[in-house]
């Protein structure tokens, strides 16, 4: 837990985004000060601030939709809060509804969750300054106006750089692939660039994708990236397996030149220029291919790993050449001449209806629904308590509860502690700066801009630092509204501490422990891996894409579940060790699947295909039995004969393969050997875990 409090994460937002977000907050306030309409400037600035974090990567169409929805939700909350502020009973009911609704939005993802949080905060803040009907309408309109302004800043480049989000997303994948090419493989770890590939898949095929013929070029590039990922994964593994030092070193140089080519591609995609810099790296890569071929010819008979490595490296080179050619057209200046029908999204990849998702989560077994009830109840009780007690600036208590309360214990505790520390530091530092160093409105405005930029950049790096910056922003905005910072510092600090304590107490009284959910999450991951593997030998490209994306999502969910389990107080260390072991061995299986997929892309005519299909069915059934055992807590189905079947298949493949197919057969045998080993290990882990259920801890 201490490590999570001091952990500093990589910055996920570029400086230009932070600057434009801060500009949308500062500029309307500056105009309000200059024109004598400070209150109007404050309203627009507050709306821009609330919409700031929905300015996330993605197609411009999607970015505009989610930012405008957030702006209108915030405006509605500000209108309602301003209108019913004097009526405590109505405000308590509204807080309960807003808390439950905003909490349930976590089921739709982080963007929706931010919109729900913003709505809750605005409801309680604006209720502290009630207005008549016309004033409430004006307050809501100003908040919406600020969100619209922030949206316009975010999509300003749309007409000029229409495909910039797609180019940058593919560039990021190329950089991550370059890093993986230079790394040392760990077969127990998940394959790299998982989340980035999920993002690109939805960006290119999702409902909010950009339109136009050029999108076909991006889809071609994305498919090439998928194939290169498989080749790189196989080559990095083979580099370790090669016994010949000269061959291993030469393959290392091949991977280095591939990494340089990928970096040149990334730079070209980001800048929208021709990737000429990749030509020199490709020449070096071609030279290493010649060296690998000489080593193969010199060694008689050639080692199986060397034959496979040369074939995989040649495939990688071809895909890199195709990437270099197609990258010339990956921008608004490179429209494709041919009229190609747009790829339609497979049904399994279509975004689920938000209404269906929310309806499915209205159940006590849902983490999102339990969080929603917890959030709504706490928010309503906090509003009622601070109104009855008549606390000065008491609205900071429900506001803090809304911010701190998370669906999991570790997140609630971490956010609570960092919220208190960051708020107190922000209050003290900003109050001191405003009081002693920034006496004039324009100096305070400059400080506001710097704090906005800091908040946008640092809140994902370290939440405590981000909260410190945000607290400073709020202090300055309230100062422009006539509330002196020094007079309210102590009251705000106390209210923040109370709100964080209430959130922690609420979670302690009605927790949602991850120890009860980690096994179903791992079972869902195994089911997703089984579905992905089952499509490899079927000629169904749409199903293949769909199951591959679902497998990535399931792996991400399982990994997040294990992380939440690790953050709980007094975690079940036996369960944690089991989850870590199962996750690692499941990833060994999926890496072997990806090596098999790489073979299939180059050799559709497999030897003994019927036998392969039969054994693949056997593997899928074994995975299904393991997933069922995980969910039900029962012993897995007996799978001790899987190894014998695999050895028999290997002998049959090697006997049936001619000289032309020898390399393909060797790759298939190795992939199925690795799959069988990982399944046997998974079965052992599940069986041991089942036995431990009947032993005292």
PyMOL commands that set and color helices and strands:
alter all, ss='L'
color gray80, all
select helices_A, chain A and resi 2-6+15-35+38-54+60-84+88-108+110-127+133-154+164-182+194-205+215-241+245-271+278-298+304-327+347-349+354-360+367-389+395-404+409-437+441-458+463-480+485-509+514-516+518-534+541-566+573-602+609-632+642-656+662-692
alter helices_A, ss='H'
color red, helices_A
deselect
rebuild
show_as cartoon
